[in-house]
Structures are given as structure tokens and as C-alpha cells.
Amino acid sequence: MRFRFSKLELKKLSWREYVHRDNPVAAALLSKMGFAEEEQLYQELGRIDQKGAELIMQITTSWHEKGKIEGKIEDICKFMVRRFNADAGEVMEKIQRVASLEILDGIMEEVFAANTLEEAQSIIRRAVGKSLQ
């Protein structure tokens, strides 16, 4: 007795060629066929309901916003150390209380124009007080 088998590599077949065929075997094996990475992403996104998609967007947006805030804080601290030889830890401790990108932008603009360490520290204290209100 002799058996002959043909090798069928589903990953190398395009699912698009079989999706509209009236063949139950093809339908069952569609998920094993080759997908481009972008097609897989769209397939996964199709499984997410509207509520889940909105949650993902909110999380992504908040991470993006948090990253911007952290970057501004870091930039202000570096500037204070470089220009006025300020204590980085002290500046960081004060400025981390600010959670608004707009207030941090204002601090950055004013601190860049400051002529002394005392003036820059006063700007930071005023802005931190304003953000806590």
C-alpha cells in the first residue's frame, strides 16, 4: 500500500482568493492562510467594539500627554541647571506638581527670559501655586 500526500502551505496562500468560495473547507482554513501585517491589524481592530476602541484612544492620548509633560519638566530642569547652576532635585520637586502642558509652556517661556536664579525660582513658585488652585 502506498500513500501519496501533497503539501499545502496555507501561510503562502492569499485568503482573498478563497473568501468568497462556497467551500466549507476553505472557509474553515481561512484563518490559517497568509495575512499581511496590516490586514492582521484591521482584523484585530474589527474585533474591538466601539467602547473598547474609545478606551484605547483615551489611554494612548493620556500617555502621549503625560510624555509631553515629562519632557517639558525635564527641559526646564536642564535649563535651570545649565543657566543658573540650580539644584536639579529641588527644581524637579517643585515643578513636578504642575500637570498642565499650558502652564509648563508658560513657565518655560518666562524662565528662558529670566536673568537670575531668584527670578526663575519666583516664576516657578508662582506657576506651581497657580496650577494647584
N, C-alpha and C positions, 0 to 999 in steps of 0.2 A: 504494500500500500504506500502510495506516495502523496504527499500534500504539498501543494504549491500556494504560497501566500504572496500577495502584493503588499508592499509597504505603502501606507498612506500617511503622509506627514501633514496633519491638519494645520499646523502653525504656518506652513508655507502657502496655504490656500487662502484666498481672499473671501471673507464672509459675505461680501457684497454679491458675489456670483451665485450664492446659494440661498440668500434670504427670502427670495420670492418664489422659490420652487415648492411644489406641492409634494415634498418628500419628507416623511416623518423622521427618517434617519438624518437627513441633512439638518432639519430643524433641531434635533436633539444634539447634534455635534457643533452647532454654530458657535457656542461659547468656547470651544476648543480651537477654533480657527484663528488665523492671524489677524491682529488688530494693530493699527499704527498707534503710537503712544497718545496722540491727540484724540483718536477715536475712543481709546480706553477712558480718557479723561471725561469726554462727553457722555460715555456710557455710565460712568460712576455718578456724574452730576445729574443724570436723568433719574437716578435712584433717590436722590435727595429731594425731600418735599420743600415747599416754599419756606416754611418756618425754619427748617434746617439751613437752607441757603442764606436766609437773613441772619441767622445766628453766626454762621461762618463769616459773613461780611462784617458784622459788628466786631467780632473778635479780631479779624485781620485789621480793620480800621483802628481799633484801640491799640493794637501792638504797634502799628505804624505811628500813631500819635505819641505813644509812650517813647518810642525810639527817637523821635524828633525832639521831645522834651529832654531826654537824657543827653542827646547830642548838644543841645543849646547849653545845658548846665555845665557840661564838660568844657565847652568852648569858653564860657565866661570864666570858669575857674582857671583854665590855662592862661587866658589873657591877664587875669588878676595877678597870677604868679609871675608871669613874664614881664609885665609892665611895672607892677608895683612891688614885686617880691613879697606878695601876700602869702599867708599860710593857707595852703590848698585845702586842708582839712576843715579849717574854720569857715572858709568861703563855701565849701561844699555843704557843710552842715546847715548854713543859713539858707542857701539858695535851693536846696532840695525840697523845701517846704512849698515852693511855687509849683503848681500843677497846670499852669496856663501857658500855652505857647505864646499868646499875645503879650502877656506880662513879661515873659522871658525875652521876647524880641525887644520890648521897651527897655529892659534892664541892659541888654547888650548894647543898644544904641547909645544910651546915656553913659554907660561905663566906658565905652570907647572914647567918648568925648571928655571924660573926667581927667583932671590934671594931677590929682593927688590920691593917695590911698584912702585918706579920710573921706574925700568927696565920693569916691567909688563905693566905699562901705556904707555911706549915708544913702546913696541911691539904692543899694541892695536892701538895707533895712526898711526904707520907705516902701519899696515894691513888695517885700515879703509881708509887711503889715497890711498893705492893700489887698494882697491875694488871700489873706486869712480872714478878711471881713466878709 
